[in-house]
Amino acid sequence: MGLELLAGRRVLGVGRRGKFMIAPLDEDLELILHLGMTGSFRFDLEDPHVRAKLSLDDGRTLSFRDVRRFGRMAVVESGDYGGIPTLKMLGPEPLTDDFDPDRFAAKLKRTSAPIKPYLLSQRPVAGVGNIYADEALWLAWINPTSRAVGKARAHALHAAINEVLGAAIEREGTTFSDYAMLDGESGRNADFLIAYGRAGTPCPRCRTPLRKITLGGRGTTYCPKCQRR
């Protein structure tokens, strides 16, 4: 459904599912927003990277700026995510009771995909991106290319995901270039990263230099000694 359906609609709220923002509208519609890698919203912004402008009834303009153009916006009927496969197939939210360690282990058992790309698919758990996948796999001692993760290691990874995400939220996110909080300040988590972006530095556990590979099209950093399998 086209964005022209936004005209005259009232935004009833803003929620989140994984990396998607979901804004319920009147007339049983929803505005689906995804920031991609570089997207952000700003009021009354004039910039060559603005991809969409929403005129509000108070006279202000809400601009969607997206330098790398990976973000998306769509209007759908409430709950109809058939045209947005990633949203439709999202796994449970981490840090909630829905993210059950035994169900997570069962999902990992059913796939033969390498563990890191499977995490990034968002199917076993929602919201784990490239940074936090590297961090959680390091914490759980799991090689990112592993295709067989037993129940005990799956439980360790489940705990690691919750630990890594919980700490990142506590530190208000990870900023390298684009991410900023509502007040424009940077998140503080980048200084605490162990694996992501640390290739060539000594592993804090064994002092082996961390190694970077490309896996599923994404840069991946791990310890070749601690994360052998």
GURO-55117 format. One record per residue: z, y, x of N, C-alpha, C in turn; residue number from 1. Coordinates in pm, 1 decimal. Each point is the difference from the previous one (the first is absolute). Layout:
<vexpas>
     n.c3     n.c2     n.c1    ca.c3    ca.c2    ca.c1     c.c3     c.c2     c.c1   k
        Z        Y        X        Z        Y        X        Z        Y        X NUM
...
</vexpas>
This chain:
<vexpas>
     n.c3     n.c2     n.c1    ca.c3    ca.c2    ca.c1     c.c3     c.c2     c.c1   k
      0.0   -118.3     85.1      0.0    118.3    -85.1      0.0    123.6     88.9   1
    -70.3    105.4    -42.2    -20.0    116.1     84.6    117.7     95.9     -0.6   2
      7.5     78.9    108.0    107.7     98.0     12.2    -13.3    112.7   -102.0   3
   -118.9     11.7    -63.8    -14.6    103.8   -101.8     97.1    -20.4   -115.3   4
     52.8   -123.7    -14.6     96.8    -27.4   -106.4    134.5     68.1     25.0   5
     19.2     53.6    120.8    123.2     72.1     28.6      9.3    131.8    -75.6   6
   -112.7     56.9    -36.7     -0.9    131.9    -63.8     85.5     -0.3   -126.7   7
     96.9     88.2     -4.4     84.7     13.9   -117.3    111.0   -101.7    -11.5   8
      6.5    -95.9     92.4    104.2   -102.8     -7.2    132.4     53.1     56.0   9
    106.6    -56.1    -49.0    133.9     34.8     47.4     53.5   -111.0     88.8  10
     48.7     35.7    118.6     62.7    -97.0     89.8    142.4    -22.6    -45.9  11
     32.6   -124.9    -31.5    130.6    -33.2    -56.1    101.7    -38.7    105.8  12
    -47.3    -27.6    120.9     89.7    -40.4    107.2    -81.1    -46.2    118.8  13
     67.1    -35.7    106.1    -66.8    -54.7    118.9     84.1   -116.7     51.0  14
    -63.7   -115.9     11.5     66.1   -118.5     54.3    -76.3    -53.2    119.3  15
     42.8   -114.8     50.1    -63.9    -58.7    117.0     -4.1   -150.5    -13.7  16
   -108.2    -58.9     49.9    -12.5   -145.8     11.1    -68.3    -27.9    132.5  17
     73.6    -61.5     95.1    -55.1    -15.9    133.6    -32.3    136.6     57.7  18
   -123.7     16.8     46.1    -43.5    127.5     56.9    -72.2     87.0   -102.0  19
     -1.7    -41.6   -125.1    -65.2     76.0   -105.9    101.8     86.2    -73.8  20
    -38.2    122.6    -32.4     75.8     81.6    -93.8    -63.6    -16.6   -138.1  21
     82.4    -14.8    -99.9    -47.4    -19.3   -136.5     64.5    106.7    -87.7  22
    -85.0     83.9    -59.3     47.6    109.3    -84.3    -40.7    -28.5   -144.5  23
     93.8    -39.4    -85.7    -33.4    -20.0   -141.2    -45.6    131.4    -64.5  24
   -104.5     -9.6    -81.9    -52.6    114.4    -73.2     15.7    -25.3   -149.5  25
    -15.3    104.8    -79.3     -5.3    -24.1   -143.9   -131.9    -70.7    -33.8  26
    -15.5    -38.1   -123.7   -116.4    -76.0    -46.7     -7.3   -138.8     65.1  27
    116.2    -53.2     45.9      7.5   -135.8     54.3    -91.1    -19.2    120.8  28
     -2.8    100.0     86.4    -78.8     -6.3    122.4     93.3     12.9    120.7  29
    -51.2    -35.8    117.4     74.3     16.1    124.7    -92.3     57.6    107.5  30
     54.1     89.3     79.8    -68.4     50.5    118.5     51.4    -79.6    119.1  31
    -94.1    -67.8     69.3     34.4    -81.1    115.8    -39.4     77.0    125.7  32
     94.0     10.4     93.9    -22.5     77.3    122.9     35.9    -85.2    121.1  33
    -84.5      4.6    100.9     29.7    -66.2    127.2    -35.2     97.5    110.6  34
     92.4     25.2     91.2    -20.1    100.4    103.4    -86.1    -49.5    115.4  35
    -30.1   -131.7      5.0    -73.4    -50.3    114.8     81.8     19.0    126.5  36
    -67.1     34.9    109.5     69.8     19.0    127.0     38.8    145.0     25.8  37
    -72.2     93.7    -59.7     22.2    141.3     34.7     13.3     90.4   -121.2  38
     11.0    -55.7   -119.2      1.9     82.0   -120.1    132.1     72.1    -21.2  39
     -8.2    114.9    -65.7    119.6     74.9    -36.8    -35.0     94.5   -113.3  40
    102.1     43.7    -73.5    -18.0     96.5   -107.7     68.7    130.0     37.0  41
    -68.1    109.8    -24.1     55.4    132.4     26.6    -41.3     94.9   -112.0  42
     85.7     94.0    -30.4    -33.2     99.9   -100.6    -84.9    111.0     61.8  43
   -102.1     41.7    -74.0    -80.2    118.6     31.9    -49.7     -2.2    144.4  44
    -58.0   -114.4     39.3    -48.2    -17.4    136.7   -150.8     17.6      5.9  45
    -45.9     79.9     95.4   -142.3     11.1     28.4    -24.9    -64.1    135.7  46
    -77.3   -108.7      2.7    -18.5    -76.5    123.1   -128.0    -81.2    -14.7  47
    -79.0    -14.8    105.9   -124.8    -76.5    -11.4     19.7   -147.0    -29.7  48
    123.1    -50.8     18.2     25.8   -141.2    -24.9     57.4    -25.9   -139.3  49
      3.2     99.9    -85.6     44.8    -20.1   -137.8   -107.8    -76.2    -77.1  50
     38.3   -111.7    -59.4    -95.2    -84.9    -73.8      8.2     18.7   -150.4  51
    113.5     49.5    -48.5     14.7     18.6   -144.7    101.2    110.4    -25.3  52
    -21.1     74.1   -109.4     92.8    104.2    -41.3     35.1    -20.7   -146.3  53
    129.8      7.2    -28.5     48.7    -13.9   -136.5     59.2    133.5    -43.9  54
    -57.4     59.5   -102.1     49.1    127.3    -51.7    112.3    -26.0    -99.7  55
    114.8     60.8     24.0    117.7    -22.0    -83.8     15.7    113.1   -100.1  56
     76.8    -26.5   -105.7     10.6     99.6   -106.7     87.4    118.9     38.7  57
     66.8     -6.4    117.5     76.6    116.6     45.0    -81.8     89.8     92.3  58
   -129.4    -31.7     13.0    -88.0     82.8     80.6    -16.6    -45.6    143.1  59
     82.3    -93.3     43.7    -13.5    -49.2    136.6   -106.5   -108.9      8.2  60
    -46.7    -26.2    123.7    -96.5   -106.0     26.5     62.0   -100.1     96.2  61
     -1.0   -126.9    -38.6     49.4   -107.0     85.4   -119.8    -62.4     70.3  62
     -4.3     12.1    133.2   -114.6    -46.6     77.6     32.1   -131.5     69.9  63
    -97.8    -89.7     -1.2     11.9   -126.8     71.1    -81.5     11.4    128.1  64
     70.2      4.1    113.3    -64.1     12.1    131.5     -2.1   -137.1     66.5  65
   -116.2    -40.9     50.3    -13.4   -134.0     56.9   -103.8      3.6    111.5  66
     46.1     13.4    124.5    -90.4     17.1    113.6    -89.0   -121.9     19.3  67
     56.4   -119.4     -3.0    -76.6   -120.8     29.2    -63.6    -62.6   -123.2  68
     28.5     54.9   -116.4    -67.6    -37.1   -124.2     23.2   -146.7    -40.0  69
    119.8    -51.7     27.7     35.5   -134.4    -45.1     81.4      2.9   -129.3  70
     40.8    117.3    -44.0     79.2     10.7   -122.1    -85.2    -21.4   -123.8  71
     68.3    -12.0   -112.0    -73.7    -20.8   -125.8     80.1     54.3   -117.0  72
    -73.2     34.4   -104.9     58.9     41.6   -126.4    -79.4    -64.3   -112.1  73
     69.2    -43.9   -103.8    -69.6    -60.8   -113.9     85.1     18.7   -124.7  74
    -65.0      6.1   -114.3     68.0      0.6   -129.0    -31.0   -132.8    -69.4  75
    104.8    -69.6    -44.0    -17.1   -129.8    -65.2     83.0     -3.1   -127.0  76
    -32.1    -93.6    -86.2     88.0    -26.6   -112.8    129.6    -59.8     53.5  77
    109.7     30.9    -60.9    131.1    -40.5     51.9      5.5   -150.2     28.1  78
     29.6    -34.0    124.9     14.5   -139.0     39.1   -128.1    -73.9     27.6  79
   -115.7     64.8    -16.6   -128.4    -67.0     22.0    -46.7     28.5    143.1  80
     32.7    -91.9     91.4    -31.8     20.2    141.2   -112.6    -91.3     47.9  81
    -80.8    -49.0    -93.1   -108.5    -90.8     36.5    -99.1     61.3     97.1  82
    -17.9    130.4     -6.8    -92.9     67.3     90.9     62.8     39.7    131.5  83
    128.3    -30.4     19.3     70.8     33.3    124.0     67.0   -128.5     48.2  84
    -77.8    -90.1     63.0     52.2   -133.8     32.0    127.8      0.6     82.2  85
     12.1     90.7     96.9    119.6      0.2     83.1    124.4     27.2    -82.8  86
    -10.1     91.2    -95.5    114.0     30.6    -85.8     29.2   -116.1    -94.1  87
   -105.1    -61.3    -52.8     18.2   -110.7    -94.6     70.3   -119.0     65.3  88
    -30.5    -25.6    128.6     50.3   -119.9     66.5    125.4     24.4     83.9  89
     60.3    117.8    -12.7    115.8     31.7     82.7    113.1   -101.1    -16.9  90
     61.3    -32.9    112.4    117.6    -84.4     -3.1    122.8     78.5    -43.5  91
    117.3    -62.2      6.2    123.0     66.8    -44.3     37.0    115.7     92.0  92
     77.7     91.9    -54.3     49.5    111.5     80.0    108.2    -48.3     96.5  93
     -8.2     39.3    127.7    109.6    -33.7     91.4    126.4     75.4    -39.8  94
    110.6    -41.8     54.9    129.0     65.0    -25.2     41.4     -9.1   -146.9  95
    -56.9    -96.5    -71.5     38.9    -24.6   -138.2     27.5   -148.9    -17.4  96
     63.0    -35.7   -111.2     26.6   -141.3    -28.5   -128.4    -77.7    -24.8  97
   -108.3     68.0    -39.4   -127.1    -69.1    -22.7    -56.0    -58.3    128.9  98
     36.4     59.8    113.3    -45.9    -50.9    129.1     94.5   -110.9     43.6  99
    -24.4   -118.5    -52.0     87.8   -115.6     18.5    -42.4    -78.3    125.0 100
     92.2    -35.2     88.9    -38.8    -67.9    124.0    -67.4   -134.7    -21.7 101
     43.9    -76.4   -100.0    -62.2   -130.0    -23.1   -141.5     14.7    -56.0 102
    -20.3     93.8    -90.6   -135.8     21.6    -52.4    -91.1     55.5    108.5 103
     54.4     85.0     86.0    -77.2     52.1    112.9    -41.5   -114.8     91.9 104
     92.2    -89.8     31.9    -30.9   -114.7     85.1   -106.9    -88.4    -63.2 105
      7.1    -17.4   -131.9    -99.5    -82.8    -68.3   -139.1     62.0      9.3 106
     -9.0    131.6    -10.8   -130.0     67.1     12.8    -56.6    -17.4    140.5 107
     84.8     14.2    100.6    -47.5    -17.2    136.8    -46.5   -143.4     24.7 108
     65.2    -94.8    -62.7    -36.9   -140.4     16.8   -137.8    -29.7    -59.4 109
    -37.1     74.0   -105.3   -125.4    -28.7    -69.0   -122.9     60.6     67.3 110
     17.8     86.5     97.0   -115.1     63.9     63.8    -21.9    -54.8    140.0 111
   -126.9     -0.7     43.4    -32.1    -37.1    138.3    -44.3    122.1     79.8 112
     13.9    119.8    -59.2    -38.8    123.4     67.6    102.1     33.8    107.9 113
    -41.4     70.2    105.7     98.2     49.9     97.5    104.1     86.2    -71.2 114
    123.0     -9.6     44.3    109.2     59.8    -73.9    -10.9    151.3    -11.5 115
    -41.0     70.2    107.1     -2.2    145.3    -12.2   -105.4     48.5    -98.8 116
   -128.6    -43.9      9.6    -95.6     44.3   -101.8     43.4    -36.5   -142.0 117
     69.2   -113.4    -15.0     46.9    -37.3   -133.6    105.2     98.4    -50.1 118
     89.7     44.0     88.2     96.1    102.3    -39.9    -71.7    128.5    -41.2 119
   -101.5     39.2     75.9    -71.4    124.4    -29.5    -82.2     -9.0   -127.8 120
    -28.1   -121.9    -46.7    -72.7    -14.9   -127.0     82.2     47.1   -118.1 121
    130.0     17.1     18.9     95.4     44.1   -102.6     33.9   -107.8   -101.8 122
    -53.9   -119.9     15.2     23.9   -104.5    -99.6    138.4    -63.5     10.1 123
     49.6    -30.0    120.0    133.4    -62.3      3.3    113.2     98.3    -23.5 124
    -23.0    127.2     33.2    100.1    104.5    -21.0    -73.0    133.7      3.2 125
     39.8     92.7    -84.5    -69.4    127.8    -11.0     50.1     99.1    105.0 126
    -92.5     82.9     48.5     39.5    117.5     76.5     17.0    -17.0    149.6 127
    -19.5   -120.9     54.4     14.6    -20.5    143.6   -132.4     33.3     67.8 128
     -2.3    108.7     75.9   -119.7     41.6     70.1      0.2    -44.3    145.4 129
    -93.5     53.0     76.4    -22.0    -45.8    136.9    122.8     20.7     88.8 130
     61.6    115.4    -11.7    116.3     29.5     85.0    113.6    -97.8    -27.3 131
     36.4    -13.0   -126.8    118.2    -78.4    -32.9    -26.0   -150.4      8.9 132
   -126.3    -41.5    -11.2    -31.3   -141.4     23.4     25.6    -36.4    145.8 133
    -46.7     83.5     94.1     27.2    -25.0    142.0    149.6     -6.0     26.4 134
     73.5     94.6    -57.2    143.9      6.8     24.6     72.5   -122.1    -56.9 135
    -34.9    -39.4   -121.3     68.8   -113.1    -63.4    -32.6   -130.9     69.9 136
   -125.3    -18.5     40.2    -37.2   -123.7     68.3     69.8    -10.3    135.5 137
     12.4    112.4     69.4     75.1     -2.8    127.0    145.9    -38.0    -25.9 138
     59.2     62.3    -98.6    141.1    -25.0    -30.2     24.1   -146.1    -38.0 139
   -100.2    -62.9    -65.5     13.4   -139.3    -44.4    -51.3   -100.1    102.4 140
    -45.6     46.3    117.3    -49.4    -86.0    107.6   -126.8    -76.3    -40.1 141
    -82.9     56.4    -84.9   -118.4    -70.1    -51.4   -126.0     60.7     59.0 142
    -87.8    -83.9     51.6   -128.9     45.9     51.5    -86.4     48.1   -116.2 143
    -62.5    116.9     12.6    -79.3     52.5   -112.5   -121.9    -83.4    -35.3 144
    -43.6    -89.6     92.8   -115.4    -85.3    -29.5     40.5   -133.2    -61.9 145
    129.2    -23.6    -13.4     47.8   -129.5    -49.3    -53.0    -29.6   -139.9 146
    -47.8   -122.5    -19.1    -50.0    -44.5   -130.3     95.6    -97.9    -68.6 147
    109.7    -30.5     62.8     97.4    -92.7    -56.6    139.8     55.9     22.2 148
     60.9     46.3   -106.7    134.1     57.2      6.4     88.9    -82.6    -92.6 149
     88.8    -78.0     58.4     87.4    -84.6    -79.7    104.3     79.8    -76.0 150
     79.7    -71.5    -78.8     94.9     66.2    -88.7    102.8     82.6     76.1 151
     53.3    -54.8    109.6    103.0     73.0     74.6    -56.2    128.2     58.8 152
   -120.6     -6.2     55.8    -59.7    120.0     58.4    -43.5     97.8   -109.3 153
    -42.0    -53.6   -115.2    -34.6     88.1   -112.0    123.0     77.1    -46.9 154
    113.7    -66.5     -5.2    123.8     68.6    -38.2     36.8    106.1    103.6 155
    -20.6    -31.6    128.1     27.6     98.5    104.7    -92.1    120.7    -14.1 156
   -127.2    -23.5    -32.8    -94.4    109.3    -18.6     35.1     81.9   -123.5 157
     42.6    -66.6   -105.9     44.4     69.0   -121.1    113.1     97.6     33.8 158
     98.9    -48.6     74.0    112.3     85.9     38.5    -46.5    113.0     91.0 159
    -94.3    -29.7     90.4    -49.6    101.3     93.1    -75.1    110.5    -73.9 160
    -79.8    -37.5    -98.0    -73.7    100.3    -78.6     97.5     95.4    -68.3 161
    101.4    -55.9    -63.7     97.9     84.9    -67.3     75.1     88.2     99.5 162
     32.5    -55.3    116.0     72.3     78.1    100.5    -85.7    114.3     53.3 163
   -125.5    -29.8     33.4    -89.3    100.9     56.8    -29.2    110.8   -100.8 164
    -29.6    -38.1   -124.5    -29.9    100.7   -101.3    124.1     80.6    -36.1 165
    113.5    -66.9     -9.2    122.9     72.0    -31.6     33.3    104.4    105.6 166
    -17.3    -36.7    127.5     28.0     94.4    108.3    -99.2    116.2     -1.2 167
   -127.4    -30.6    -27.9   -102.0    105.5     -3.9     28.0     99.9   -112.4 168
     42.2    -50.2   -114.3     34.0     89.0   -111.7    120.2     86.3     36.7 169
     98.6    -61.5     64.6    119.7     73.3     41.7    -36.8    115.2     94.4 170
   -104.1    -23.4     82.1    -43.3    102.4     97.0   -114.2     85.9    -54.7 171
    -29.5    -14.3   -126.5    -96.4     85.2    -70.7   -143.4    -18.3     48.0 172
    -33.3   -123.9     39.2   -139.3    -32.7     27.9    -41.2     16.0    144.5 173
   -125.6    -44.3     27.2    -54.4      1.0    134.8   -114.6     99.2      8.4 174
     13.0    100.3     84.3   -103.6    102.4     15.3    -63.7    -11.0    137.4 175
   -134.8    -12.1      2.7    -75.9     12.5    123.3    -88.2    124.2     -4.9 176
    -69.9     19.6   -112.4    -87.2    117.7     -9.8      1.6     60.5   -139.6 177
    -24.9    -80.7   -104.0    -23.5     55.5   -132.4    120.2     -4.3    -93.4 178
     80.6   -103.9     11.5    107.8    -16.2    -97.3    104.4    111.3     13.5 179
     37.6     55.7   -113.2    107.9     98.9     -3.0     75.9    -15.9   -130.2 180
    126.0     43.8     -0.1     81.0     -2.5   -121.1    -35.5    119.4    -87.4 181
     63.6      9.2   -114.2    -33.6    106.3    -94.1     24.2    138.5     58.3 182
     96.9     11.0     89.4     28.8    130.3     60.1    -84.9     27.3    123.5 183
    -94.9    -89.7     29.7    -87.8     18.8    114.5     54.1    -54.0    130.2 184
    125.2    -47.5      0.6     59.8    -52.9    121.8    -48.5   -142.2     28.2 185
      6.6    -39.6    126.5    -42.1   -133.9     41.1    111.2   -101.6    -24.8 186
    -41.0   -126.5    -23.4     97.4   -107.6     -4.6     51.2    -30.2    140.2 187
    115.9    -68.3      8.5     65.7    -20.9    128.4    -10.4   -143.0     52.2 188
    -77.9    -84.8    -68.1      1.0   -141.6     35.3    -85.5    -34.2    121.5 189
    -96.2     84.2     35.5    -91.8    -32.8    110.1     75.7    -28.0    129.8 190
    108.1     70.2     24.8     75.2    -17.2    124.1     73.1   -133.5      5.9 191
      7.6    -71.2   -112.0     73.8   -126.1     -4.6    -91.8   -122.1     -2.8 192
   -131.3     20.1      1.9    -92.4   -112.9     -5.9     10.1    -83.2    127.4 193
     -6.4   -131.5    -16.6     11.4    -92.3    112.7   -135.4    -56.1     40.9 194
    -83.1    -39.7    -96.3   -127.3    -64.3     30.7   -119.2     93.7    -20.2 195
    -13.9     54.3   -119.3   -118.7     78.8    -32.5    -17.0    117.0     97.1 196
   -120.2      9.0     58.4    -30.7    109.9     90.5     66.7     -9.0    136.1 197
     65.3   -113.5     31.1     74.6    -12.2    126.0    -66.9    -96.1     98.6 198
   -127.7    -29.8    -16.4    -67.7    -93.8     90.0     17.1     42.9    145.0 199
     30.6    -99.3     86.2     19.9     27.2    141.6    142.9     29.6     38.4 200
     84.1     31.2    -96.7    141.1     25.9     30.2     77.8   -131.1     -5.7 201
    114.0    -10.0     67.0     74.5   -126.3      1.9     60.2    -32.6   -136.9 202
    -10.8   -125.6    -38.2     66.2    -47.2   -121.4    150.1     18.2     16.8 203
     69.6     60.8    -95.9    145.3     19.5     13.1     79.1   -129.3     10.5 204
    -59.0   -113.0    -45.6     73.0   -126.6      6.4    -18.1    -70.6    133.6 205
   -124.4     -5.7     51.2    -27.1    -84.7    116.6    -65.3     74.4    116.1 206
    -33.2    127.1    -21.7    -59.6     86.5    102.3   -145.5    -34.4     31.6 207
    -61.0    -91.6    -73.1   -143.3    -27.6     15.9    -78.4    117.2    -56.8 208
   -105.4     47.0     68.1    -79.2    109.7    -56.7    -58.9    -36.3   -136.5 209
     16.3     87.6    -96.8    -57.9    -21.8   -131.7   -151.8      5.3     10.1 210
    -66.8    -77.5    -83.1   -145.8    -13.1      5.5    -61.9     49.9   -130.4 211
   -115.3     63.9     10.5    -71.7     46.6   -117.1   -130.1    -77.3    -17.3 212
    -24.5    -47.0   -123.1   -124.9    -65.7    -35.9    -50.8     63.9   -129.2 213
   -121.4    -35.2    -37.1    -53.1     39.7   -130.3     -1.1   -122.3    -90.1 214
     62.3     11.3   -114.7     12.9   -112.5    -92.3    -30.8     47.9   -140.8 215
   -100.5    -58.8    -60.6    -39.7     44.8   -133.1    -44.2    145.0     -1.4 216
    -56.4     45.3    112.1    -48.1    137.0      8.2    108.4    102.5     27.5 217
    122.5    -43.7     23.0    111.0     92.9     22.9     63.3    -25.1    136.6 218
     35.7    108.4     68.1     73.4    -13.3    124.5    133.9    -66.4    -24.0 219
     34.9    -95.1     86.1    119.9    -81.7    -19.3     71.5    -15.7    132.9 220
    127.1     34.0      4.3     77.9     -8.8    123.1    112.7   -100.6    -18.4 221
     17.1    -85.4    101.4    102.0   -105.2     -8.0     41.9    -40.3    141.0 222
    103.9    -80.0      9.1     46.7    -51.9    128.0    -56.4   -141.0     21.0 223
    -80.9    -20.9    103.6    -59.7   -133.2     19.4    100.1   -107.0     37.0 224
    121.0     37.1     41.2    101.3    -98.6     32.9     90.9    -27.9   -119.2 225
     57.4    104.1    -58.6     92.6    -19.0   -112.9    -72.6    -49.0   -126.0 226
   -122.1     44.4    -17.4    -74.6    -32.0   -121.6   -113.3    -97.6     32.1 227
     35.7   -114.5     52.3   -101.0    -96.9     42.1    -66.0    -71.1   -116.5 228
     71.9    -15.1   -110.6    -56.9    -76.3   -110.6     34.2     63.8   -133.9 229
</vexpas>
